Every structure is written in C-alpha cells, then in structure tokens.
Amino acid sequence: MKLIDLHCDALLKLYEGQGTLRFSDAKELQTNKARLHKGQVKVQCFAIFIDPDIPSDQKFQVALEQIDYFYKEVLGKNPDIIHIKEWSDFERITIGQIGAMLTLEGVDAIGNDLMKLHILYQLGVRSVGLTWNNANLAADGAGEPRGGGLTIFGKEIVKFNNEHQILTDISHLSDNGIWEVIELAKFPIASHSNSRTLCNHLRNVTDEQAMAMFNRNAMIHVIYNPPFIKESGEVTINDLVKHIYHFCSLGGVRHIGLGSDFDGISTFVKNLEDASKTQNLINELLQHFKEDEVRGFAYQNFLDHRPGVLR
C-alpha cells in the first residue's frame, strides 16, 4: 500500500555530509530513494532544520544550502522524484515516481523578516512549524520552560500561512502555542507527534489537543521515534499501533497519518528501522483495522484534508 510520510530529516544529513552522500542509495539515509521505493512511500516530505547552535546571522544561509541539496541531489539527480509545489501536484505522481515536498521545522532561519519566509515559500516550502524545541522570535517550543504561546510575529506567520495555503505545524510547539495555532490557523497539522496519554513526552499531544485538532479537520501524523511511543523497554510496531488506536478512540480515524522522523532519530522501532520497512507497519495495521481505514492512515486522510480540497 502506498503512503505519504510528512516528516524526515534527510536534508540535514545531506547538508552535514557536504556532498559525500548520494540520495539515491546512501546507506546513511533511512529515507534514501531505494528505501523509499521498497517501502512504497509515494510522497516524502523533507524538513529544513537549523541547529539552534548555528549563529543567527548564518541560519538563513544554512536553510538555503539545505534547499540547494534538495534541488541538486534529491530532484536534480533523480528524474523519478517529482517536486510537489502545489496541492494539486499529488494527482500528477505516476507509477514509479515519488513526490517530494519541502517543509520548515522552526522559523529560526528567518529571524524577524517575513520576506525570508516568502522566499522559502517561493522555493517550495508548504508546511511551517514555528519552533523546534527551543524558543525563538515566533513562539516558545515544547522544551522552553517558560511555556509561552505565540508572539505578535508568530501570529503574523500564521496569517501568512493562511493566506498562502501553507500548513501550520504544531509538533514542536509549547502547549500554549498549540492552542493558539488551533485557534488561528486555517490549516493546522501535527507532522510527527504521538499521544501524551500513552507516552508522557512533552512532544506528544494531549487528548484535549488531539480532539480539538480533529474537530478542526486537522491531521495528526504519528511518529516512529521510540521515546515518543513508549517510556521504557523495547518498542514494537504494535506499540506504535496503540497510539493510532487511541487517536481513533478520540474520533480521529479520518484524521491520522504517518510522520516517520527518519534521519532525525537514533533509536528505532523493531522491524521499522528505515523507510524500506514501512510495509511492516502497514501489514500490522491491516491486522487491526479495516482496509479503508488503513488506506486513510497511509495516504488518503491527508489527501482529503490538504489545503485546496473542498470539505
């Protein structure tokens, strides 16, 4: 079964590799092209992530360099990788092709300059998370003890996203920030988060937040990162399935997707160590849910709820 993965950090690895890694088959990449094809990943979203330790006056340049790797290494050397820049582009992906979409994980790179976000939009960014775990000029992240919400500038970014049909991602926000995005964003989404009820991790969402997202027709994409799935011990695919079960119990059966976080994680779910193993997850889901529900989790729910689709 084909699927859409809303989050990976392959661009960070390509950037750190400084030209030494091939997207087509580098063993260091959990989401290299060969593994995506084997796992039947039909669309892969590629996050731009800027390490908080990079000096602020260099962050936008680093973002552009990661985008350069996207254009030259991911797209330029692989004609079967199709750039998704419009929400209608999902329909033009044919057999044997993989769609690729840019996302932004934290707006540190733009400082306080909305024009820089416009440039990233023109280059193809279609989903924006205001923060990583730290605080920035837009909002507090999940790891900021202060726990504040959105700043005035953060609200301007959400307005920009609304006007340009860009997803606003809650996955790394503080709780207060999540609630403000749910209220203000036309297209809220969680690209890679699980249930805090099942695993008490600050990056996961509460039941109240999940239900509010579902009531907004917003998607939550479950993450394959073991610390977000289970608080201790070996993590199996069935442990991840429990998070999907829980979200379904809250009314989210048509609002659940997948966001692996491959290439951004260092430990792995057993038998789900890279994109090539993704069908192991699909097969396990088919043991617990109806086929049309699994098809929804894999790709159809996102297609039904992406911007530009009549609801």
C-alpha positions as CSV (number, residue, x, y, z in Angstrom):
1,M,0.0,0.0,0.0
2,K,1.4,3.4,-1.0
3,L,1.8,6.0,1.7
4,I,2.7,9.7,2.5
5,D,5.3,10.5,5.1
6,L,5.0,14.0,6.5
7,H,8.5,14.3,8.1
8,C,12.1,13.2,7.6
9,D,15.4,14.9,8.2
10,A,17.3,13.7,5.1
11,L,18.2,17.3,4.1
12,L,20.1,17.8,7.4
13,K,22.1,14.7,6.8
14,L,22.8,15.7,3.2
15,Y,23.9,19.1,4.4
16,E,26.1,17.7,7.1
17,G,27.6,15.3,4.6
18,Q,28.7,18.2,2.4
19,G,28.3,16.4,-0.9
20,T,29.6,13.0,0.3
21,L,26.1,11.3,0.4
22,R,24.0,10.2,-2.6
23,F,20.3,10.5,-2.0
24,S,19.7,7.6,-4.4
25,D,21.3,4.9,-2.2
26,A,23.4,6.3,0.7
27,K,23.2,3.7,3.5
28,E,23.4,6.6,6.0
29,L,20.0,7.8,4.8
30,Q,17.0,6.0,6.3
31,T,14.9,7.7,3.6
32,N,17.2,7.3,0.5
33,K,15.4,6.8,-2.8
34,A,16.0,3.0,-2.9
35,R,14.5,2.6,0.6
36,L,11.5,4.8,-0.2
37,H,10.7,2.8,-3.3
38,K,11.0,-0.5,-1.4
39,G,8.7,0.8,1.3
40,Q,6.2,2.1,-1.2
41,V,6.5,5.7,0.1
42,K,4.7,7.6,-2.6
43,V,5.4,11.1,-1.1
44,Q,8.2,12.1,1.3
45,C,8.2,15.5,3.0
46,F,11.7,16.9,3.6
47,A,12.2,19.2,6.6
48,I,14.6,22.1,6.7
49,F,16.0,22.1,10.2
50,I,18.6,24.6,11.5
51,D,20.6,23.6,14.6
52,P,20.0,26.2,17.4
53,D,23.8,26.5,17.9
54,I,24.3,28.0,14.4
55,P,24.9,31.7,14.7
56,S,21.7,33.7,14.0
57,D,23.3,35.6,11.1
58,Q,24.1,32.3,9.3
59,K,20.8,30.4,9.8
60,F,19.1,31.6,6.6
61,Q,22.1,30.7,4.6
62,V,22.1,27.2,6.1
63,A,18.4,26.9,5.2
64,L,19.2,27.9,1.6
65,E,22.1,25.3,1.5
66,Q,19.7,22.5,2.6
67,I,17.3,23.6,-0.1
68,D,20.1,23.5,-2.6
69,Y,20.8,19.9,-1.7
70,F,17.0,19.2,-2.2
71,Y,17.1,20.7,-5.7
72,K,20.5,19.3,-6.8
73,E,20.8,16.0,-5.0
74,V,17.2,14.9,-4.4
75,L,15.5,16.3,-7.5
76,G,18.3,17.0,-10.0
77,K,19.9,13.6,-9.9
78,N,16.6,11.6,-9.7
79,P,14.1,12.2,-12.5
80,D,11.7,9.9,-10.8
81,I,11.4,12.3,-7.8
82,I,8.7,14.8,-8.5
83,H,8.7,18.2,-6.8
84,I,5.4,19.0,-5.1
85,K,4.8,22.8,-5.0
86,E,1.1,22.9,-5.4
87,W,-1.5,20.9,-3.5
88,S,-2.9,19.6,-6.9
89,D,0.6,18.1,-7.7
90,F,-0.3,15.0,-5.7
91,E,-2.5,13.9,-8.6
92,R,0.3,14.0,-11.1
93,I,2.6,11.5,-9.4
94,T,2.5,8.3,-11.6
95,I,3.6,4.7,-11.1
96,G,7.4,4.5,-10.3
97,Q,7.6,8.2,-9.2
98,I,7.9,9.6,-5.7
99,G,6.7,13.1,-4.7
100,A,8.9,15.3,-2.6
101,M,7.7,18.4,-0.6
102,L,9.7,20.9,1.4
103,T,8.7,21.7,5.0
104,L,10.2,24.1,7.6
105,E,10.9,22.8,11.1
106,G,11.1,26.0,13.1
107,V,11.4,29.6,11.7
108,D,14.7,30.5,13.3
109,A,16.2,30.9,9.9
110,I,14.0,33.9,9.0
111,G,14.8,35.9,12.2
112,N,12.1,38.6,12.2
113,D,12.0,39.0,8.4
114,L,8.7,37.8,6.9
115,M,10.2,38.4,3.4
116,K,12.6,35.4,4.0
117,L,9.6,33.2,4.7
118,H,8.1,34.4,1.4
119,I,11.4,33.4,-0.4
120,L,11.2,29.9,1.2
121,Y,7.6,29.7,0.1
122,Q,8.6,30.5,-3.5
123,L,11.2,27.8,-3.3
124,G,8.6,25.2,-2.3
125,V,8.0,25.2,1.4
126,R,4.4,24.2,2.0
127,S,4.4,23.4,5.8
128,V,5.8,25.6,8.5
129,G,6.4,24.7,12.2
130,L,7.0,27.9,14.2
131,T,9.6,26.3,16.5
132,W,11.8,23.4,17.2
133,N,12.0,22.6,20.9
134,N,13.6,25.9,21.8
135,A,12.1,29.4,21.9
136,N,12.5,31.9,19.1
137,L,11.0,35.2,17.9
138,A,7.8,33.5,16.9
139,A,6.9,31.3,19.9
140,D,8.0,29.0,22.6
141,G,8.9,25.4,21.7
142,A,8.0,22.3,23.7
143,G,11.3,22.4,25.5
144,E,11.1,26.0,26.7
145,P,10.3,26.0,30.5
146,R,8.5,29.3,30.2
147,G,5.8,27.7,28.1
148,G,4.6,30.8,26.4
149,G,2.5,30.9,23.3
150,L,2.8,32.8,20.0
151,T,4.4,36.3,19.8
152,I,2.9,39.0,17.6
153,F,5.4,38.0,14.9
154,G,4.4,34.3,15.3
155,K,0.8,35.3,14.7
156,E,1.9,37.2,11.6
157,I,3.5,34.0,10.3
158,V,0.3,32.0,10.9
159,K,-1.6,34.7,8.9
160,F,1.0,34.4,6.1
161,N,0.5,30.6,6.1
162,N,-3.3,31.1,6.0
163,E,-3.1,33.5,3.0
164,H,-0.8,31.2,1.1
165,Q,-2.4,27.8,1.9
166,I,0.6,26.7,4.0
167,L,0.2,24.1,6.7
168,T,1.0,25.4,10.2
169,D,2.7,22.5,12.1
170,I,2.1,22.2,15.9
171,S,4.5,19.3,16.5
172,H,7.3,21.2,18.4
173,L,5.2,23.9,20.0
174,S,4.6,24.6,23.7
175,D,1.1,23.7,24.9
176,N,0.0,27.3,24.9
177,G,1.4,27.7,21.3
178,I,-0.5,24.6,20.2
179,W,-3.8,26.0,21.4
180,E,-3.2,29.4,19.7
181,V,-2.4,27.7,16.4
182,I,-5.5,25.6,16.7
183,E,-7.5,28.8,17.1
184,L,-5.7,30.9,14.5
185,A,-4.5,28.6,11.7
186,K,-6.7,27.7,8.7
187,F,-4.5,24.6,8.1
188,P,-3.2,23.3,11.4
189,I,-1.3,20.0,11.4
190,A,0.9,17.8,13.5
191,S,3.6,16.4,11.3
192,H,5.2,14.0,13.8
193,S,3.6,13.6,17.2
194,N,2.0,10.8,19.3
195,S,-0.4,10.6,22.3
196,R,0.8,12.0,25.6
197,T,-1.7,9.8,27.4
198,L,0.1,6.7,26.2
199,C,3.6,8.1,26.5
200,N,4.2,11.1,28.7
201,H,6.6,13.0,26.4
202,L,6.4,16.8,26.1
203,R,6.5,16.5,22.3
204,N,3.3,14.4,22.3
205,V,-0.2,15.9,22.3
206,T,-2.8,15.7,25.0
207,D,-6.3,14.1,24.4
208,E,-7.8,17.6,24.6
209,Q,-5.4,18.9,21.9
210,A,-6.0,15.9,19.7
211,M,-9.8,16.2,19.9
212,A,-9.5,19.9,19.1
213,M,-7.4,19.1,16.1
214,F,-9.9,16.5,14.9
215,N,-12.7,19.0,15.3
216,R,-10.8,21.4,13.1
217,N,-10.4,18.7,10.4
218,A,-6.7,18.7,11.2
219,M,-4.3,15.8,10.8
220,I,-2.0,14.2,13.4
221,H,0.8,12.1,11.9
222,V,2.2,9.5,14.3
223,I,6.0,9.4,14.7
224,Y,8.2,6.3,14.7
225,N,10.6,7.6,17.4
226,P,10.7,5.1,20.3
227,P,10.9,7.7,23.1
228,F,7.6,9.2,21.8
229,I,5.9,5.7,21.7
230,K,6.8,4.0,25.0
231,E,8.6,5.3,28.1
232,S,10.9,2.3,28.5
233,G,11.8,-1.0,27.0
234,E,11.9,-2.4,23.5
235,V,9.4,-0.7,21.2
236,T,7.5,-2.8,18.7
237,I,5.3,-1.8,15.8
238,N,2.3,-2.9,17.9
239,D,3.3,-0.2,20.5
240,L,3.0,2.4,17.7
241,V,-0.3,1.0,16.6
242,K,-1.7,1.6,20.1
243,H,-1.2,5.3,19.5
244,I,-3.3,5.1,16.4
245,Y,-6.0,3.1,18.3
246,H,-6.0,5.8,21.0
247,F,-6.4,8.6,18.5
248,C,-9.2,6.7,16.8
249,S,-11.0,6.4,20.1
250,L,-11.0,10.2,20.3
251,G,-12.7,10.5,17.0
252,G,-9.6,10.7,14.7
253,V,-10.0,7.7,12.4
254,R,-10.2,10.1,9.4
255,H,-7.5,12.5,10.7
256,I,-4.5,10.2,11.3
257,G,-1.4,10.0,9.1
258,L,2.3,9.0,9.3
259,G,5.3,11.1,10.0
260,S,8.3,8.9,10.5
261,D,11.0,11.4,11.6
262,F,13.5,9.1,9.8
263,D,17.0,10.6,9.6
264,G,16.2,12.6,12.7
265,I,16.1,9.7,15.2
266,S,18.8,7.5,16.6
267,T,16.8,4.6,18.0
268,F,14.2,2.6,16.2
269,V,11.0,0.6,16.4
270,K,11.8,-3.1,15.9
271,N,11.3,-4.0,12.2
272,L,10.7,-0.3,11.3
273,E,14.4,0.8,11.1
274,D,14.2,2.7,7.8
275,A,11.7,3.6,5.0
276,S,12.2,0.2,3.3
277,K,10.5,-1.5,6.3
278,T,7.4,0.7,6.1
279,Q,5.1,-2.1,4.7
280,N,5.7,-3.9,8.0
281,L,3.7,-1.1,9.7
282,I,1.0,-1.3,7.0
283,N,0.7,-5.1,7.4
284,E,0.4,-4.8,11.2
285,L,-2.3,-2.1,10.8
286,L,-4.2,-4.4,8.5
287,Q,-4.4,-6.9,11.3
288,H,-6.3,-4.4,13.5
289,F,-8.2,-2.0,11.2
290,K,-10.4,-2.2,8.1
291,E,-8.5,-1.8,4.8
292,D,-10.1,1.5,4.0
293,E,-9.1,2.9,7.4
294,V,-5.5,1.8,6.9
295,R,-5.6,3.4,3.4
296,G,-6.7,6.5,5.2
297,F,-3.8,6.4,7.7
298,A,-1.3,5.7,4.9
299,Y,-2.3,8.5,2.5
300,Q,-6.0,9.1,1.8
301,N,-6.7,11.1,5.0
302,F,-4.0,13.6,4.2
303,L,-5.2,13.9,0.6
304,D,-8.8,14.5,1.8
305,H,-7.7,17.2,4.2
306,R,-4.9,19.1,2.4
307,P,-5.4,22.7,1.6
308,G,-7.4,23.4,-1.6
309,V,-9.7,20.3,-1.2
310,L,-13.4,21.0,-0.8
311,R,-14.6,19.7,2.6
